[in-house]
């Protein structure tokens, strides 16, 4: 094969086990041979629509086999997948489409409202819909049926661009993170070295495939091993628990909010979870109370740390790391990490600093953003992650917070994650987030936004007293606000910028 990138993976997978189930979706099973055939037909169809090397192919839809086919088909042509966040509004999609300028767009009817208001001058002329044809879009399945099945073998190298994944936009406009075929492949290698993924794995894909953890962690590494992926089109903790029991799911990647929702489901205590071997969690630190809840069922997390820019894996807490609960682990096999002070000096064990990352899984930079790219790298090719961490004497990394989220109150640094972790121990708290708000005396003080469990509540004084037994008094938020829900991205990441900008909620007395 002349294609050494992701586009060659369906053919390589099919030649090792063509009849083995690769994807199961809504009751339909697609074998490895099916994935190869459908991806090849899509590649030929896209080429007929004018898609060539370097062109962007946008995808807007829920978890569906067509998303995976779009990745592989783009890779076969040397084109670039542009996954779009299904939770964005039309103006946000318009920004991304103007920035990335895709040549083709594949979209689902249920996401139509996200693109309908966008002008024709912004949308690609070539559109494909996952449903009946429209005035502007060809129907996906008939297009594949009528396309050529001839093999596509364009020369693609590992340094070629594979996908552009736009960051969640937690501050200002999102930036397009450029990931090469090599970035994605090395990320899979890092995961497969550290995680015991088996060929017989039954993999429940609940994370959205447009997100780096969904495609690059949850789907692709098990696909390489020959595992079967059960794609959940929409998230439901009850449905996830039903699938785990009925399909004997053994592997699952998620974020804390997903695992929290499962543990709070009425089905939790009666669901047979004995098939689960591997639970991978990332995106945010796991509350110790959640770790304990799963441990009581004999389930143990392998936590990881990373970001879109690292494809996403940077560290793993391996299964044999006894006594390191709450840590993000140590660097992945082919990734190097440093923790540095503001002046760029490596910190000693126990000292906080910003995490820098380096390795073949690290992005080359941001799409059409040379200034942002230059500002994100130091000492040559060390990526500034913007995350604050502490390394212990054994080299284990503990992520404490985001650099921009640190609250400086009266000259003291307060790390919200530490306060949040303490708050999670309160029996009335379901979710919480701590932000900094202006204060005339201290410059800035903490404010805790809390979501109470159904039928539970607590006063500000009671929450303050609870925290006083667990953290230093200067770290205790000066105010507590009850809210119905916390704003999050589709990947489950907290949008603290939104919390800072809103006045919603009820101030607790």
C-alpha positions as CSV (number, residue, x, y, z in Angstrom):
1,X,0.0,0.0,0.0
2,X,1.1,3.5,-0.8
3,X,-1.2,4.8,2.0
4,X,0.5,4.7,5.4
5,X,-2.1,6.8,7.1
6,X,-5.5,6.2,8.8
7,X,-7.2,5.6,5.5
8,X,-5.3,2.3,5.1
9,X,-6.6,0.9,8.4
10,X,-9.9,-0.6,7.1
11,X,-8.0,-2.6,4.5
12,X,-5.4,-3.8,7.1
13,X,-8.2,-4.7,9.5
14,X,-10.2,-6.6,6.9
15,X,-7.3,-8.7,5.8
16,X,-6.8,-9.9,9.3
17,X,-10.4,-10.8,10.0
18,X,-12.9,-9.7,7.3
19,X,-15.9,-11.4,8.9
20,X,-15.3,-10.2,12.4
21,X,-17.8,-7.6,13.8
22,X,-16.3,-4.1,13.8
23,X,-19.2,-1.8,14.4
24,X,-22.7,-2.4,15.9
25,X,-25.2,0.4,15.7
26,X,-28.9,0.4,16.4
27,X,-29.1,-3.4,15.9
28,X,-27.0,-3.5,12.6
29,X,-23.6,-5.2,12.6
30,X,-20.9,-4.1,10.2
31,X,-18.0,-6.5,9.7
32,X,-14.5,-5.3,9.0
33,X,-15.1,-6.1,5.3
34,X,-18.3,-4.0,5.4
35,X,-16.3,-1.0,6.9
36,X,-13.7,-1.3,4.1
37,X,-16.3,-1.6,1.4
38,X,-18.4,1.3,2.6
39,X,-15.4,3.6,3.3
40,X,-14.1,2.9,-0.1
41,X,-17.3,3.7,-1.8
42,X,-17.6,6.9,0.1
43,X,-14.0,7.8,-0.9
44,X,-14.9,7.3,-4.5
45,X,-18.1,9.3,-4.1
46,X,-16.3,12.2,-2.5
47,X,-13.6,12.2,-5.2
48,X,-16.5,12.5,-7.7
49,X,-17.7,15.5,-5.8
50,X,-14.4,17.2,-6.2
51,X,-12.7,16.3,-2.9
52,X,-8.9,15.8,-3.2
53,X,-5.7,15.9,-1.3
54,X,-5.7,18.4,1.6
55,X,-9.4,19.3,1.2
56,X,-11.6,19.3,4.3
57,X,-14.6,17.1,4.7
58,X,-16.9,18.3,7.4
59,X,-19.1,15.9,9.4
60,X,-22.1,17.0,11.6
61,X,-24.0,14.2,13.2
62,X,-24.4,11.9,16.3
63,X,-22.4,8.8,16.8
64,X,-23.0,6.8,13.6
65,X,-21.0,4.5,11.3
66,X,-20.9,7.2,8.7
67,X,-18.7,9.3,10.9
68,X,-16.1,6.6,11.0
69,X,-16.5,6.0,7.3
70,X,-15.9,9.7,6.7
71,X,-12.6,9.6,8.6
72,X,-11.4,6.5,6.7
73,X,-12.6,7.8,3.3
74,X,-11.0,11.2,3.8
75,X,-7.8,9.4,4.8
76,X,-7.9,7.3,1.6
77,X,-8.0,10.4,-0.5
78,X,-5.4,12.4,1.5
79,X,-8.2,14.7,2.5
80,X,-8.8,16.0,6.1
81,X,-11.8,15.2,8.3
82,X,-13.5,18.2,10.0
83,X,-15.7,16.9,12.8
84,X,-18.3,19.4,13.9
85,X,-19.7,19.7,17.5
86,X,-23.4,18.8,17.4
87,X,-24.1,21.1,20.4
88,X,-23.0,24.2,18.7
89,X,-25.5,26.8,17.4
90,X,-25.6,28.0,13.8
91,X,-23.4,31.1,14.3
92,X,-20.7,28.9,15.9
93,X,-20.8,26.4,13.0
94,X,-20.6,29.3,10.6
95,X,-17.4,30.5,12.3
96,X,-15.8,27.0,12.0
97,X,-16.9,26.6,8.4
98,X,-15.6,30.0,7.4
99,X,-12.3,29.2,9.1
100,X,-11.8,25.7,7.8
101,X,-13.4,26.1,4.3
102,X,-14.5,22.5,3.8
103,X,-15.2,21.2,0.2
104,X,-17.9,18.8,1.3
105,X,-20.3,18.4,4.2
106,X,-22.0,15.3,5.5
107,X,-24.8,16.0,8.0
108,X,-27.6,14.3,9.9
109,X,-31.2,15.6,9.6
110,X,-31.4,15.8,13.4
111,X,-28.6,18.4,13.3
112,X,-30.1,20.5,10.5
113,X,-31.0,23.4,12.7
114,X,-27.3,23.9,13.3
115,X,-26.7,24.7,9.6
116,X,-30.0,25.8,8.1
117,X,-29.5,29.5,9.0
118,X,-26.1,29.6,7.4
119,X,-25.8,31.3,4.1
120,X,-25.1,29.3,0.9
121,X,-21.9,31.2,0.4
122,X,-20.4,29.6,3.5
123,X,-21.8,26.0,3.2
124,X,-20.0,23.7,0.8
125,X,-21.7,23.1,-2.5
126,X,-21.2,19.3,-2.1
127,X,-23.5,18.2,0.7
128,X,-24.6,14.7,1.7
129,X,-27.4,14.0,4.2
130,X,-27.9,10.9,6.3
131,X,-31.5,10.6,5.3
132,X,-33.8,11.4,2.3
133,X,-32.2,13.7,-0.3
134,X,-33.0,17.4,0.0
135,X,-32.8,20.4,-2.4
136,X,-29.2,20.9,-1.5
137,X,-27.9,17.5,-0.4
138,X,-27.6,14.0,-1.8
139,X,-28.8,11.0,0.3
140,X,-25.9,9.1,1.9
141,X,-26.9,5.5,1.3
142,X,-27.9,5.8,-2.4
143,X,-24.7,7.7,-3.0
144,X,-22.7,4.8,-1.5
145,X,-24.7,2.2,-3.5
146,X,-24.0,4.0,-6.7
147,X,-20.3,4.7,-6.1
148,X,-17.4,2.7,-7.4
149,X,-16.0,-0.1,-5.2
150,X,-12.6,0.2,-6.8
151,X,-9.8,0.3,-4.2
152,X,-8.4,3.8,-3.5
153,X,-4.7,3.9,-2.7
154,X,-3.4,7.5,-2.7
155,X,0.1,8.1,-1.3
156,X,-0.4,9.4,2.3
157,X,2.4,9.7,4.8
158,X,2.2,10.0,8.6
159,X,3.2,13.7,8.5
160,X,0.2,14.5,6.3
161,X,-2.8,16.2,8.0
162,X,-5.5,13.8,9.1
163,X,-8.1,15.9,10.9
164,X,-8.8,19.3,12.3
165,X,-10.5,19.2,15.7
166,X,-11.7,22.5,16.9
167,X,-11.3,23.2,20.6
168,X,-14.4,23.6,22.7
169,X,-14.1,27.4,22.8
170,X,-13.9,27.7,26.6
171,X,-12.3,31.1,26.0
172,X,-13.2,33.1,22.9
173,X,-13.4,31.6,19.5
174,X,-12.3,28.0,19.0
175,X,-9.0,27.1,17.3
176,X,-8.6,24.3,14.9
177,X,-6.1,21.8,16.3
178,X,-4.2,20.1,13.4
179,X,-3.6,16.4,13.9
180,X,-1.5,14.4,11.5
181,X,-1.9,10.7,10.7
182,X,1.2,10.2,12.8
183,X,-0.3,12.1,15.7
184,X,-3.4,9.8,15.7
185,X,-1.4,6.6,15.2
186,X,1.1,7.3,18.0
187,X,-1.8,8.2,20.3
188,X,-3.2,4.7,19.6
189,X,0.1,3.1,20.2
190,X,0.5,5.0,23.5
191,X,-2.9,3.8,24.7
192,X,-2.4,0.2,23.6
193,X,0.9,0.0,25.4
194,X,-0.6,1.2,28.7
195,X,-4.1,-0.4,28.5
196,X,-4.8,-4.1,28.1
197,X,-7.1,-3.9,25.1
198,X,-8.0,-7.3,23.7
199,X,-9.2,-8.5,20.3
200,X,-12.3,-9.9,21.9
201,X,-13.2,-6.6,23.5
202,X,-16.8,-5.4,23.5
203,X,-16.3,-1.6,23.4
204,X,-19.2,0.7,24.3
205,X,-18.6,4.1,22.6
206,X,-20.5,6.7,24.5
207,X,-18.2,9.7,24.0
208,X,-19.1,11.8,20.9
209,X,-17.0,10.8,17.9
210,X,-16.5,14.4,17.0
211,X,-14.5,14.8,20.2
212,X,-10.9,13.7,20.4
213,X,-11.5,11.2,23.2
214,X,-14.5,9.7,21.3
215,X,-12.7,9.0,18.0
216,X,-9.0,8.8,19.0
217,X,-9.4,6.9,22.4
218,X,-12.7,5.2,22.5
219,X,-13.0,4.0,18.9
220,X,-9.7,3.8,17.0
221,X,-7.4,1.9,19.5
222,X,-9.9,-1.0,20.0
223,X,-10.6,-1.0,16.2
224,X,-6.9,-1.6,15.6
225,X,-7.0,-4.6,18.0
226,X,-10.0,-6.1,16.2
227,X,-12.6,-5.3,18.9
228,X,-16.3,-4.7,18.3
229,X,-17.6,-1.2,18.9
230,X,-21.1,-0.6,20.0
231,X,-21.9,3.0,19.0
232,X,-24.4,4.8,21.2
233,X,-26.1,7.4,19.1
234,X,-27.3,9.4,22.1
235,X,-26.3,9.4,25.7
236,X,-28.5,7.8,28.4
237,X,-27.1,6.3,31.6
238,X,-30.0,3.8,31.7
239,X,-29.4,2.7,28.1
240,X,-25.7,2.5,28.8
241,X,-26.2,0.2,31.8
242,X,-28.7,-1.9,29.8
243,X,-26.1,-2.4,27.0
244,X,-23.3,-3.2,29.5
245,X,-25.5,-6.0,30.9
246,X,-27.1,-7.3,27.8
247,X,-24.1,-7.1,25.4
248,X,-21.5,-8.0,28.1
249,X,-19.5,-4.8,27.5
250,X,-15.9,-5.1,28.6
251,X,-14.3,-1.7,27.6
252,X,-15.6,1.9,28.0
253,X,-14.1,5.4,27.8
254,X,-15.8,8.3,29.4
255,X,-15.6,11.5,31.4
256,X,-16.5,11.9,35.1
257,X,-20.0,13.2,34.3
258,X,-20.8,10.1,32.4
259,X,-19.7,7.7,35.1
260,X,-21.4,9.9,37.7
261,X,-24.7,9.7,35.8
262,X,-24.5,6.0,35.6
263,X,-23.8,5.7,39.4
264,X,-26.8,7.9,40.1
265,X,-29.2,6.0,37.9
266,X,-31.9,3.9,39.5
267,X,-30.6,0.9,37.5
268,X,-27.1,1.1,39.0
269,X,-27.5,-1.2,42.0
270,X,-29.2,-4.0,40.1
271,X,-27.2,-4.0,36.8
272,X,-24.8,-6.8,36.2
273,X,-21.5,-5.1,35.7
274,X,-19.3,-8.2,35.9
275,X,-18.3,-8.1,32.2
276,X,-16.5,-4.7,32.6
277,X,-12.7,-5.1,32.6
278,X,-11.5,-1.6,31.6
279,X,-12.9,1.8,32.5
280,X,-10.9,4.7,31.1
281,X,-11.6,8.2,32.4
282,X,-10.2,11.6,31.3
283,X,-11.1,15.2,30.6
284,X,-11.4,16.2,34.3
285,X,-10.2,14.8,37.6
286,X,-12.3,12.1,39.1
287,X,-13.8,12.9,42.5
288,X,-12.6,10.5,45.1
289,X,-16.2,9.8,46.1
290,X,-16.9,8.5,42.6
291,X,-13.8,6.3,42.7
292,X,-15.0,4.8,45.9
293,X,-18.5,4.2,44.5
294,X,-17.2,2.2,41.6
295,X,-14.6,0.4,43.8
296,X,-17.5,-0.8,45.9
297,X,-18.8,-2.6,42.8
298,X,-15.3,-4.1,42.1
299,X,-14.6,-1.6,39.3
300,X,-11.5,0.4,39.1
301,X,-10.6,3.4,36.8
302,X,-7.6,3.9,34.7
303,X,-7.3,7.6,34.6
304,X,-5.6,9.5,31.9
305,X,-4.7,13.1,31.2
306,X,-4.4,14.8,27.9
307,X,-5.9,17.4,25.6
308,X,-7.0,17.8,22.0
309,X,-3.5,19.0,21.2
310,X,-1.9,15.7,22.4
311,X,-4.3,13.6,20.3
312,X,-5.3,13.3,23.4
313,X,-3.2,11.0,25.6
314,X,-0.3,12.5,27.6
315,X,-0.4,10.4,30.8
316,X,-1.9,7.2,32.1
317,X,-2.5,5.9,35.6
318,X,-1.8,2.2,35.1
319,X,-3.7,-0.6,36.7
320,X,-0.7,-1.6,38.9
321,X,-0.3,2.0,40.4
322,X,-1.4,1.1,43.9
323,X,-1.9,4.0,46.3
324,X,-1.9,6.7,43.6
325,X,-5.6,7.2,43.4
326,X,-6.5,10.7,42.1
327,X,-3.3,10.9,40.1
328,X,-3.2,11.2,36.3
329,X,-0.3,8.7,36.3
330,X,3.0,9.0,34.5
331,X,3.7,10.0,30.9
332,X,2.7,7.7,28.1
333,X,5.5,5.6,26.6
334,X,6.2,7.9,23.7
335,X,5.3,11.2,25.4
336,X,7.5,13.3,27.6
337,X,6.2,15.8,30.2
338,X,7.7,18.6,32.2
339,X,6.2,20.7,35.1
340,X,7.7,24.2,35.1
341,X,7.5,27.4,37.1
342,X,6.4,30.7,35.4
343,X,10.0,31.4,34.5
344,X,10.4,28.0,32.7
345,X,12.4,26.2,35.3
346,X,11.5,22.6,36.1
347,X,9.8,22.4,39.5
348,X,10.8,20.1,42.3
349,X,8.6,17.3,43.6
350,X,5.5,18.7,45.4
351,X,5.7,22.1,43.7
352,X,3.0,23.4,41.4
353,X,3.8,24.3,37.8
354,X,2.5,24.3,34.2
355,X,2.6,21.0,32.3
356,X,4.6,21.0,29.1
357,X,4.3,18.0,26.6
358,X,6.4,16.7,23.8
359,X,6.1,13.7,21.6
360,X,5.0,12.3,18.2
361,X,1.4,12.6,19.3
362,X,1.6,16.4,19.9
363,X,-0.1,18.7,17.3
364,X,1.9,20.7,14.8
365,X,-0.2,23.7,15.7
366,X,-3.4,25.5,15.0
367,X,-5.1,25.9,11.6
368,X,-4.3,29.3,10.1
369,X,-3.1,30.6,13.5
370,X,0.7,31.0,13.3
371,X,0.7,33.5,16.2
372,X,-1.3,31.2,18.5
373,X,0.9,28.3,17.4
374,X,4.1,30.2,18.3
375,X,2.7,31.2,21.6
376,X,1.8,27.6,22.5
377,X,5.3,26.2,22.2
378,X,8.4,26.9,24.2
379,X,12.0,25.6,24.0
380,X,11.3,24.4,20.4
381,X,8.7,21.7,20.5
382,X,7.4,21.7,24.1
383,X,3.6,22.3,24.1
384,X,2.3,24.6,26.8
385,X,-0.9,22.8,28.0
386,X,-2.2,25.6,30.3
387,X,-2.7,23.0,33.1
388,X,-1.3,23.2,36.6
389,X,0.2,20.0,38.1
390,X,2.3,18.6,40.9
391,X,4.7,15.7,40.5
392,X,5.3,13.5,43.5
393,X,8.6,11.9,44.4
394,X,7.8,8.9,42.2
395,X,7.1,11.0,39.2
396,X,3.3,10.7,39.3
397,X,1.4,13.7,37.9
398,X,-1.5,15.2,39.8
399,X,-3.4,17.8,37.8
400,X,-4.5,20.6,40.1
401,X,-6.1,23.1,37.9
402,X,-6.0,25.3,34.8
403,X,-3.5,28.1,34.8
404,X,-6.3,30.6,34.0
405,X,-8.6,29.2,36.6
406,X,-6.3,29.8,39.6
407,X,-7.8,32.3,42.0
408,X,-5.4,34.8,43.5
409,X,-6.9,36.1,46.7
410,X,-5.0,38.4,48.9
411,X,-1.7,37.1,47.4
412,X,-2.7,33.5,48.0
413,X,-3.2,31.0,45.2
414,X,-6.4,29.0,45.5
415,X,-6.8,26.0,43.2
416,X,-10.6,25.5,42.5
417,X,-10.2,21.7,41.8
418,X,-9.0,21.2,45.4
419,X,-12.0,23.0,46.8
420,X,-14.4,21.2,44.4
421,X,-13.0,17.8,45.4
422,X,-13.7,18.6,49.0
423,X,-17.2,19.8,48.2
424,X,-18.0,16.6,46.4
425,X,-17.7,14.8,49.8
426,X,-20.8,16.6,51.1
427,X,-23.9,14.4,51.0
428,X,-26.1,17.0,49.4
429,X,-23.8,18.0,46.5
430,X,-24.4,16.4,43.1
431,X,-22.1,18.7,41.1
432,X,-20.1,21.8,41.9
433,X,-17.7,24.3,40.3
434,X,-15.6,27.0,42.0
435,X,-14.8,30.3,40.2
436,X,-13.2,33.6,41.1
437,X,-15.2,36.8,41.4
438,X,-13.9,40.3,42.0
439,X,-13.6,41.5,45.6
440,X,-12.8,45.1,46.7
441,X,-10.6,43.9,49.7
442,X,-8.9,40.7,48.4
443,X,-8.9,41.4,44.7
444,X,-10.6,38.1,44.0
445,X,-12.4,35.5,46.1
446,X,-13.9,32.1,45.5
447,X,-17.6,31.4,44.7
448,X,-19.0,27.9,44.6
449,X,-21.7,27.1,42.1
450,X,-23.5,24.0,43.4
451,X,-26.1,21.6,42.1
452,X,-27.9,19.8,44.9
453,X,-29.1,16.2,44.7
454,X,-32.8,15.8,44.4
455,X,-34.6,16.5,47.6
456,X,-31.4,17.7,49.3
457,X,-30.1,21.2,50.2
458,X,-27.7,22.9,52.5
459,X,-27.0,26.5,53.7
460,X,-23.9,28.5,52.9
461,X,-22.9,28.3,56.6
462,X,-23.3,24.5,56.6
463,X,-21.2,24.1,53.5
464,X,-18.6,26.5,54.9
465,X,-18.4,24.5,58.1
466,X,-18.1,21.3,56.2
467,X,-15.1,22.7,54.2
468,X,-13.5,24.1,57.3
469,X,-12.8,20.6,58.4
470,X,-11.1,19.7,55.1
471,X,-9.3,22.7,53.7
472,X,-7.6,25.9,54.9
473,X,-10.0,28.7,55.7
474,X,-8.6,31.1,53.1
475,X,-9.6,28.5,50.4
476,X,-13.3,28.4,51.5
477,X,-15.5,30.2,49.0
478,X,-16.9,33.5,50.2
479,X,-20.3,32.8,48.6
480,X,-22.3,29.8,47.5
481,X,-24.8,29.8,44.6
482,X,-27.3,27.0,43.9
483,X,-27.9,26.3,40.2
484,X,-30.0,23.8,38.4
485,X,-27.1,22.6,36.2
486,X,-23.6,23.4,35.2
487,X,-22.8,24.5,31.7
488,X,-20.6,21.9,29.9
489,X,-19.2,21.2,26.5
490,X,-20.4,18.1,24.6
491,X,-17.3,16.3,26.0
492,X,-18.4,17.0,29.6
493,X,-15.9,19.7,30.2
494,X,-17.0,22.6,32.5
495,X,-17.5,26.0,30.8
496,X,-16.2,28.1,33.6
497,X,-16.2,31.1,31.3
498,X,-20.0,30.8,31.1
499,X,-20.3,30.6,34.9
500,X,-18.2,33.8,35.3
501,X,-20.4,35.7,32.8
502,X,-23.8,34.6,34.2
503,X,-25.6,35.7,37.3
504,X,-28.1,32.8,37.2
505,X,-28.7,30.9,40.4
506,X,-29.8,31.5,44.0
507,X,-27.4,33.0,46.5
508,X,-27.4,30.7,49.5
509,X,-27.7,32.3,52.9
